[in-house]
Amino acid sequence: MSEAELKSAQESEIVALERERLAMYMLWPPDRPTPQIPILAPGFRLRALASEHFDQARPTVEIDGALTDTQWNSFRNQVLPDGLFVVEDQQSAAWVGTVSAVHNPTASRFYFPGGGELGYLLVAPQYRNRGLGSALICAAVERFRRAGYHHIFLGVQGWRLAAIRCYVRAGFQPFLHAPELAPRWTAIFQVLGLEANETHWPTRLLEPTS
C-alpha cells in the first residue's frame, strides 16, 4: 500500500468512526490576539449583513442542508447585529460562503457563560480551498471580540476533517471537557498531519481576567 493509499484508508476509518459519535467543541484561546481578517483573492468580497437582511442569506446558510422554519428563526434571532457574514463572488453576485457570530451560552452538552458560538461556517464546494473559510472565521471572531465575548466556541463533527483543519489553522483549539475526547482529537490531528499537543489543549473554561 502506497503512502497516499494508507493516508486515504486512515481518513476513511476516522470518518466512519466519527460519524457515529457526538460532535465536539473547540475554543478560541482567550489570550490569543484578535485575528486580522485576511485579504480575499481578487473577485471576492466579504460582507457583514444588517439584521433586516439576514433572511436573504438563508439559501447560503443551507448549502449543506435545509433548516426548518423553526430552526431558521431560532438561529436568526441569536445572531449578533452585523454578525452574519457572507462572501460574494463579484462576477456572479452570488453569495458563496457564510458564517455567523451567534449568542449561545447554552450549547447542547456544555454551558459557556456568556458564550458566543461560531455557527454555520459554509463555503460552496466549487469555491473551497481559496482561503474563504479562514477569512469568514476571522471575521466572526473579530465580531465577538468587539462585542466583549470571552468564551468563543464552536461545535464540529469529528468527521468534518476539512473544516477542522480550517478551524485549527485559524487559531481554535480542541476543548477537552471530558477525558474521552483526548484520544479522538489526537487521532484526528494525526490523520490531518497536524501536531497534536494535548498538554496545551484546554480542559476547562478560564475565568475572565477583568
PyMOL commands that set and color helices and strands:
alter all, ss='L'
color gray80, all
select helices_A, chain A and resi 3-18+51-61+69-78+125-127+132-146+161-170+181-192+198-200
alter helices_A, ss='H'
color red, helices_A
select strands_A, chain A and resi 24-27+44-49+79-89+94-103+116-123+152-156+173-174
alter strands_A, ss='S'
color yellow, strands_A
deselect
rebuild
show_as cartoon
